[in-house]
Amino acid sequence: MTESTLADLMVASLGAPRFESPLADFVADRRTNEHYVDEDDRVVYHDTVSQLRDLARPPHELPSFEPGGPRRRLFFAPGSTRVGVVTCGGLCPGLNNVIRGLVMELSKHYGVTEVVGFRHGYAGLVPSSGHEPIRLTPETVHRINEHGGTMLGSSRGAQDPQLMVDRLLELGIDILFVVGGDGSMRGAAGIARVLRERDVPIGVIGIPKTIDNDIPFIGQSFGFVTAFSVAARSISSAMIEARSAVGGVGLVKLMGRHSGFIACYAALANHQADFVLIPEVPFSLHGPQGLLPSLHQRVKEQGSAVVVVAEGAGQDVLEDSGSTDASGNATLGDIGAHLRTVITDHFREQGSPLTLRYVDPGYAIRSVPADPHDAVYCVRLAQAAVHAGMAGRTDMVVGRRHNRFIHVPISLVVSECNQVAPDGDLWLSVLESTAQPVQMR
């Protein structure tokens, strides 16, 4: 990742705080404790002494993030603020948890009674779509966290930010919470830009949702732990099938357009994969240590093998379709189907028996409810987002770094993609677990 300066990490504010926080009453006898965030404090970007020493700067000049959490004074008046919530992009475990967390925090602790949910992503912010917003209350969101998906619906694709801002103004929205991935955050940045151009004090707060865990600077996105946990069970199923067959090969395709985090973590979770293929590490099908001869040899030695492949891996061995999806992303070639074909052909050419079991659990993973770990993370992200929004922050996302909640400018999180480092400790752990060739060439 590129080096960031202190200026890069500063988040925007709508103005000076004007109102006392109602949380003073909520914390009761903890008033003297550090429940509130110190506005002068920062969370340092770097995490090692050597990095800080090399910067050779005084503490107040170190690259650092604004900490998340409740503020003593607020920009928006508790009780009279009107809020909008939208979920965008593909499904992800925890979406309903975040919606519920936002509504409960706004209602119970800030006295906000007017929360509207925009239906089916950014399309719901454009009147011509016909998707009317719905009112969100503690009663309507009471048990939605028990279910997967999003009660608001979702969609992909950009909308005109001018029209979306018109809709926010029409409905009197003071803060818009956007739950989505990098494409959704670009849309949120577009809304914030138009608001700045019109000099309209509406806050735009992002809550990072990407099952691939590819948003940088924030530690991890919600839903990721649930996703790789469910994916690990698919790997176990593929392993059982492969070991029960003659010449058994389990081939599991997992999510990961540009980042192989789910494939890596799922493989490490049960130590049952023999090969892990991710977008960050190129591989060849043929050659002395190519995938096909290495896989064939592994099956000869142990009777079966399991291959885990991220959907964005090996795109260089496929034909480029040149097409894009509704979000403007390049359409990926189907690496899973391609590997199924070439593995079958290779074993036939070698005269070796093969029983191939192909597993693609993508939609099943996206639609499950959040596990307890993600459920906790979702509600804490939601609370941090509400604290930031009520304090007047805008054009930013909430996340966690060094186990502290932080505020990150949207411009920063969409500037690059979080990826598995081929020379980092995560990939080294995968290589140690699978014993696959370091260079699969």
DAUR-V943099 format. One record per backbone hydrogen bond with DSSP energy under -0.5 kcal/mol. CO is the residue of the C=O (numbers start at 1). NH is the residue of the N-H. E is the energy in kcal/mol with one decimal. If there is no record, write none. Layout:
BEGIN
co=CO nh=NH e=E
co=CO nh=NH e=E
END
This chain:
BEGIN
co=5 nh=9 e=-1.1
co=6 nh=9 e=-0.6
co=7 nh=10 e=-1.1
co=9 nh=66 e=-0.5
co=12 nh=394 e=-1.9
co=19 nh=74 e=-3.4
co=21 nh=24 e=-1.2
co=22 nh=25 e=-1.1
co=22 nh=26 e=-1.1
co=23 nh=27 e=-2.5
co=24 nh=28 e=-0.6
co=27 nh=30 e=-2.1
co=28 nh=31 e=-1.4
co=30 nh=33 e=-2.0
co=33 nh=35 e=-1.8
co=37 nh=39 e=-0.6
co=38 nh=41 e=-1.9
co=42 nh=44 e=-0.6
co=43 nh=65 e=-3.2
co=48 nh=52 e=-1.9
co=49 nh=53 e=-2.8
co=50 nh=54 e=-2.3
co=51 nh=55 e=-1.3
co=52 nh=56 e=-1.2
co=58 nh=61 e=-2.1
co=58 nh=62 e=-0.5
co=59 nh=62 e=-1.3
co=63 nh=45 e=-2.8
co=65 nh=43 e=-2.9
co=66 nh=407 e=-2.4
co=70 nh=37 e=-2.9
co=72 nh=21 e=-2.3
co=74 nh=18 e=-3.4
co=74 nh=19 e=-2.5
co=77 nh=80 e=-1.5
co=77 nh=81 e=-0.5
co=81 nh=114 e=-0.7
co=82 nh=174 e=-3.6
co=82 nh=175 e=-1.4
co=83 nh=116 e=-2.7
co=84 nh=177 e=-2.9
co=85 nh=118 e=-3.0
co=86 nh=179 e=-2.8
co=87 nh=121 e=-0.7
co=92 nh=95 e=-1.4
co=94 nh=98 e=-2.2
co=95 nh=99 e=-2.3
co=96 nh=100 e=-2.6
co=97 nh=101 e=-2.7
co=98 nh=102 e=-2.7
co=99 nh=103 e=-2.3
co=100 nh=104 e=-2.7
co=101 nh=105 e=-2.2
co=102 nh=106 e=-2.6
co=103 nh=107 e=-2.5
co=104 nh=108 e=-2.7
co=105 nh=109 e=-1.7
co=105 nh=110 e=-0.9
co=106 nh=110 e=-0.7
co=106 nh=112 e=-2.8
co=107 nh=111 e=-0.7
co=110 nh=79 e=-1.2
co=111 nh=113 e=-0.6
co=113 nh=115 e=-0.8
co=114 nh=83 e=-2.7
co=115 nh=136 e=-3.2
co=116 nh=85 e=-2.0
co=116 nh=118 e=-0.5
co=117 nh=134 e=-2.3
co=118 nh=87 e=-0.6
co=120 nh=123 e=-0.9
co=121 nh=124 e=-1.8
co=122 nh=125 e=-1.8
co=123 nh=126 e=-1.6
co=125 nh=127 e=-0.6
co=126 nh=129 e=-2.3
co=127 nh=130 e=-1.6
co=130 nh=132 e=-1.1
co=134 nh=117 e=-3.4
co=135 nh=137 e=-0.5
co=137 nh=141 e=-1.7
co=139 nh=142 e=-0.7
co=141 nh=144 e=-0.9
co=143 nh=146 e=-1.7
co=144 nh=147 e=-1.9
co=149 nh=96 e=-0.9
co=150 nh=153 e=-1.5
co=152 nh=120 e=-2.3
co=153 nh=121 e=-0.8
co=155 nh=89 e=-2.6
co=160 nh=164 e=-2.0
co=161 nh=165 e=-2.5
co=162 nh=166 e=-2.1
co=163 nh=167 e=-1.8
co=164 nh=168 e=-2.0
co=165 nh=169 e=-2.5
co=166 nh=170 e=-2.4
co=167 nh=171 e=-1.9
co=168 nh=172 e=-0.5
co=168 nh=173 e=-2.5
co=169 nh=172 e=-0.8
co=174 nh=203 e=-2.5
co=175 nh=84 e=-2.7
co=175 nh=177 e=-0.5
co=176 nh=178 e=-0.6
co=176 nh=205 e=-2.5
co=177 nh=86 e=-2.3
co=177 nh=179 e=-0.6
co=178 nh=180 e=-0.7
co=178 nh=207 e=-2.8
co=179 nh=88 e=-2.6
co=180 nh=209 e=-2.9
co=181 nh=185 e=-2.4
co=182 nh=186 e=-2.0
co=183 nh=187 e=-1.8
co=184 nh=188 e=-2.2
co=185 nh=189 e=-2.4
co=186 nh=190 e=-2.0
co=187 nh=191 e=-2.0
co=188 nh=192 e=-2.6
co=189 nh=193 e=-2.3
co=190 nh=194 e=-2.0
co=191 nh=195 e=-2.3
co=192 nh=196 e=-2.2
co=193 nh=197 e=-2.5
co=194 nh=198 e=-2.1
co=195 nh=199 e=-0.5
co=195 nh=200 e=-2.6
co=196 nh=199 e=-1.0
co=199 nh=201 e=-0.5
co=200 nh=202 e=-2.0
co=203 nh=176 e=-3.0
co=204 nh=395 e=-0.9
co=204 nh=396 e=-1.4
co=205 nh=178 e=-2.7
co=206 nh=398 e=-1.9
co=207 nh=180 e=-1.5
co=208 nh=210 e=-0.5
co=208 nh=222 e=-1.1
co=210 nh=213 e=-1.8
co=214 nh=216 e=-0.5
co=214 nh=418 e=-3.0
co=215 nh=218 e=-0.6
co=218 nh=220 e=-2.0
co=218 nh=400 e=-1.6
co=221 nh=224 e=-1.3
co=222 nh=210 e=-0.5
co=223 nh=227 e=-2.4
co=224 nh=228 e=-2.6
co=225 nh=229 e=-1.8
co=226 nh=230 e=-2.3
co=227 nh=231 e=-2.5
co=228 nh=232 e=-2.0
co=229 nh=233 e=-1.1
co=230 nh=234 e=-1.3
co=231 nh=235 e=-1.9
co=232 nh=236 e=-2.0
co=233 nh=237 e=-2.1
co=234 nh=238 e=-2.3
co=235 nh=239 e=-2.4
co=236 nh=240 e=-2.4
co=237 nh=241 e=-2.3
co=238 nh=242 e=-2.4
co=239 nh=243 e=-2.7
co=240 nh=244 e=-1.2
co=242 nh=245 e=-1.3
co=245 nh=248 e=-1.0
co=247 nh=355 e=-2.4
co=248 nh=305 e=-1.6
co=249 nh=251 e=-0.5
co=249 nh=357 e=-2.8
co=250 nh=252 e=-0.5
co=250 nh=307 e=-3.3
co=251 nh=253 e=-0.5
co=251 nh=359 e=-3.1
co=252 nh=254 e=-0.5
co=252 nh=309 e=-2.8
co=253 nh=361 e=-0.5
co=254 nh=311 e=-2.1
co=256 nh=312 e=-2.1
co=260 nh=264 e=-2.4
co=261 nh=265 e=-3.0
co=262 nh=266 e=-2.7
co=263 nh=267 e=-1.9
co=264 nh=268 e=-2.2
co=265 nh=269 e=-1.8
co=266 nh=270 e=-0.8
co=267 nh=271 e=-1.4
co=267 nh=272 e=-0.6
co=275 nh=308 e=-3.1
co=277 nh=310 e=-2.7
co=278 nh=281 e=-1.1
co=280 nh=282 e=-0.6
co=284 nh=291 e=-3.0
co=285 nh=292 e=-2.1
co=285 nh=293 e=-0.6
co=287 nh=290 e=-1.6
co=290 nh=294 e=-2.0
co=291 nh=295 e=-3.0
co=292 nh=296 e=-2.5
co=293 nh=297 e=-2.2
co=294 nh=298 e=-2.1
co=295 nh=299 e=-2.3
co=296 nh=300 e=-2.0
co=297 nh=301 e=-2.1
co=298 nh=302 e=-2.5
co=299 nh=303 e=-2.2
co=303 nh=248 e=-1.0
co=305 nh=250 e=-2.5
co=306 nh=274 e=-2.5
co=306 nh=275 e=-1.6
co=307 nh=252 e=-2.9
co=308 nh=277 e=-2.8
co=309 nh=254 e=-2.6
co=310 nh=313 e=-2.0
co=312 nh=315 e=-0.7
co=314 nh=317 e=-1.6
co=315 nh=318 e=-1.2
co=319 nh=321 e=-0.5
co=323 nh=331 e=-3.0
co=325 nh=328 e=-2.0
co=326 nh=158 e=-0.5
co=329 nh=325 e=-2.5
co=333 nh=335 e=-1.5
co=334 nh=338 e=-1.9
co=335 nh=339 e=-2.6
co=336 nh=340 e=-2.2
co=337 nh=341 e=-1.7
co=338 nh=342 e=-2.7
co=339 nh=343 e=-2.6
co=340 nh=344 e=-1.6
co=341 nh=345 e=-2.4
co=342 nh=346 e=-2.4
co=343 nh=347 e=-2.3
co=344 nh=348 e=-1.9
co=345 nh=349 e=-2.5
co=346 nh=350 e=-1.8
co=347 nh=352 e=-2.7
co=348 nh=351 e=-1.2
co=355 nh=249 e=-2.5
co=355 nh=357 e=-0.5
co=356 nh=358 e=-0.6
co=357 nh=251 e=-3.1
co=357 nh=359 e=-0.5
co=359 nh=253 e=-2.5
co=361 nh=365 e=-2.2
co=362 nh=366 e=-2.2
co=363 nh=367 e=-1.5
co=365 nh=368 e=-1.0
co=371 nh=375 e=-2.9
co=372 nh=376 e=-2.1
co=373 nh=377 e=-2.0
co=374 nh=378 e=-3.0
co=375 nh=379 e=-1.9
co=376 nh=380 e=-2.0
co=377 nh=381 e=-2.5
co=378 nh=382 e=-2.5
co=379 nh=383 e=-2.2
co=380 nh=384 e=-2.4
co=381 nh=385 e=-2.5
co=382 nh=386 e=-2.2
co=383 nh=387 e=-2.4
co=384 nh=388 e=-2.1
co=385 nh=389 e=-2.8
co=386 nh=390 e=-2.8
co=387 nh=391 e=-1.4
co=388 nh=393 e=-2.3
co=389 nh=392 e=-1.5
co=390 nh=75 e=-1.8
co=390 nh=76 e=-2.1
co=392 nh=14 e=-2.9
co=394 nh=12 e=-0.8
co=395 nh=410 e=-2.0
co=396 nh=206 e=-3.4
co=397 nh=408 e=-2.6
co=398 nh=208 e=-0.7
co=399 nh=406 e=-2.4
co=401 nh=404 e=-1.9
co=404 nh=401 e=-3.0
co=405 nh=68 e=-3.5
co=406 nh=399 e=-1.8
co=407 nh=66 e=-0.7
co=408 nh=397 e=-2.8
co=409 nh=412 e=-1.0
co=409 nh=413 e=-1.5
co=410 nh=414 e=-1.7
co=412 nh=415 e=-1.2
co=413 nh=216 e=-0.5
co=420 nh=422 e=-0.5
co=421 nh=424 e=-2.2
co=421 nh=427 e=-0.5
co=424 nh=428 e=-1.7
co=425 nh=429 e=-2.0
co=426 nh=430 e=-1.8
co=427 nh=431 e=-2.5
co=428 nh=432 e=-2.3
co=429 nh=433 e=-2.1
co=430 nh=434 e=-2.7
co=431 nh=435 e=-2.3
co=438 nh=440 e=-0.6
co=439 nh=441 e=-2.0
co=440 nh=284 e=-3.0
END
